[in-house]
Structures are given as C-alpha cells and as structure tokens.
Amino acid sequence: MDRRQQKTRQAIFEAFSILLERKNFSNITVQEIIDEANVGRSTFYAHFETKDDLLKTMCTDIFQHVFYEDLKQESSHDFSHAGHDFEKEITHILYHLQDNRKKLKGLFSCDSGEIFMKYFRGYLQETFPSYAGKLHQKAPFEYVLNMTICSFAETVRWWISGDKDYTPEQLASYFMEYIS
C-alpha cells in the first residue's frame, strides 16, 4: 500500500472512530463515514466492502501487532527479554490496548463492542493455549482455556470502558492473581 493509500485508510479509521464515539455502530452509515473522512464513496469501497469489513479490518490492524509480532522494545514498554512468561505476555497485550484506548473505547461504547469482543476472543484463542494448561491442573484444559480467555477479554472491556487508571502491570498482576 503506498503512502497516499495509507493516509486515506487512516482517515477512514479516524472518521469511523469519531462516529463510534457518538453513535451506535448499527446507526452509522457509509455516507457518514465518507463525509467525516472527506473521501469519495468509490475511495471508501476501494478499501472496504462494507462498514462491517471496516470494523473487522480495524480490529485486525490493532490485533496483528499485539498478537503476532515478537516481543520487542517499543516506546512505551520493553518485553524483548521476557521469554515465554504469561504475565509478561498479558502485560504486553495490555500496553498495546492502552495505546489504542481511544479507538477501543469507541468500539466498546456501542453495539460494535460485541463484534470487537468476538474478534478479540479469537486472537486470544490462538495465544492462550500454551499458557492455559499450566494454570489449573484439576480442571479440563478446554474449561481452563475458555475461562481464561473470557475473563481476560472482560477484564479488558472493564478496564477500557470504565476509564480505569490501572497500569498494564497492575492489571496483569491482578489477572494472574485471579486465575492462579
């Protein structure tokens, strides 16, 4: 994607985020998105098939960096030497979600929150299995994995939606205490 396309895509994301802060996802029209982004209809459709596709792409963009990159030093945190530590992995995820807090708050504030949570739990489903088996030896693995994913996803929703001032380290520590 060239620089111009990236700027257009970012303008659409920003416009969508602004609209999500004011309106429910189901009440937002493509026309409102293109008006807010100051792009043409054909430009919007060159990037996204529907507003549902826009939401999915926005979630994917947020999650790809959080879940698929090796832990490395970044401006807000450094977990490059963390190894395979569940609490550090969770803290890393929380830092990235905190960096996207404004965008996420808009997603959580309306009916798009459930769609976001579905995508989020899907990414957690890929990340958490290597850790879940180590948590509770007496419960079946599938149960522990499901409870860990659901608990973490709802913790994130509570943290972002409620403007909680806990740091990623504090929240990761509380979560680990809860699931241990």
N, C-alpha and C positions, 0 to 999 in steps of 0.2 A: 504494500500500500504506500503510495507516495505521500509526501508531506501535506499536500492540499487535501487529499482524501482523509488523512488522519485528522486534520483540523476540522473538516466537515463532520466527520464521525464524532469527534469530541464535542462539537457544538450541538449536535443532536442529543448526545448523552446529557450534556448540561441542561439543555432545554427540557428534556424528559424529567430529569431530577427536580428541576424547579417546579414543574407541573405536578409531580408526585407529592411535593410538599403542600400543595394547595388543593389537590383533588384526588379522588379515588381513581385507581388505575382504570377501572371499567368506564369511568366517565370522561377520560381523556381521549380526544380524537387525534388522528394523524394530522389533521389540519392545524390543530392547536400546537402540536409538536413542531411542525414545519414553520408556523408563524413565529413561535418563540425562538427557534434556531435560526430563523431568517434564511431558510433554504427552500428550494423548489420541491414540489411533490415528486418529480422524477428523480431528483437527487436523493430524497429520503428512500424511495423504492430501489434505488441503485445499491443502497447499503443494507436495507432491511425489507423483508417481505411484508411484515405486519408489525403492529406495536408489540404483540406477544414476542415476536422474533427480536425486537429491540430489547425487551426486558431480559430475555434469555441471553442475548449477547452481552448485555451489561453485567449480568451475573457471572457469565463465563469469563469476561475480562477481569473482574475482581478476583475470581477464584483461581484462575490459571496461575497467576503469580503466587498467590498464597499457598496453593497446594502442590504445584508441580515443579517449582524451582528448588534447587538445593539450597539449604540454609546457608546464607552468606551475610557478610557485613553489609548493613544498609544504614541510611542516615539516622533512623530512629532506633535501631537495635542491631546487635551482632550475635547471631547464633551459629556462626560458621564453625565453631568448635564444639557444638553441643552434642554431637554424636546422635545416638538413637534413644533419646530421652523424651518420654511422653509429655512431661510438664513443659519442657523447653519447646517442643513442637506446638503445644497448645498456646504457649505464650507468643511464639512467632505468629501463629494464625491470628491471635488477638491484636497484635500490633498492626497487622495489615488491615484488619477490620476497623480498628481505631482510625487508621489513616483514611479510610473510606467512610467514616462515621456519618458525615453529612448526607452522602448519597444513600447509605443504608437506612438512615433514619427516615428518609422519604419513602424508601421501599417498604419499611415496616409500618408506616403510618396509615396504610390503606390496604385494600384488598390484594394488592400485589405482594404483601407480606407472606401469604401462604405459598404463592408461586416461588418467591425467593427461598423460603424455607425448604421447599421440595428440592430445589437445585442444591442448596447448601447441604442438606442431609445426604444427597447423592455423592457429593465430593467427600463428605466425612466418611461415608460408607467405603470409599476407596482408601482412605488414610488411616482409619482407626483399627482395622482388623489386626494389624501387627502388634498393637498395644493391648487390645481388649482381653485377649487370652491370658494376660499376666495379672489381671485385676482381681477377679473373684474366682477362685478355684472350684467352689462348690456349685455355682450356677452354670447352666449350659452356655456355651460360647455365644450362640445366637441371641440369647436373652441379654447377656452382658453387653454385647456389641450394640444391640438396639437401645438399651437403657443409656449407654454411654453417649451414643450419637444424639438421641433425643434430649438428654439432659444438657449436653453441651450446646446444642442448637437453641434450646430455650433459654439457656444462660446468656447466650449472645443476644437474643432478642430482648431479654430483660435489660441487659447492660446498655445496648444501643438505644432502645426505645425510651428508656427511663432516664436518659442522661446521667447515668451513674458515674461517679468520679473515681471509680476504682481503676488502678493501673492494670495493664495486662498481666504483670507479675502477680499482683494481688488476686485477680480473678482466677488465674491459672492455679494458684495455690489453694484457693477456696474450692475450686472444682476438684482438684486432686484429693483434697481432704474429704469431700463429699463422696467420691466414688471409691475411695480406698477402704 
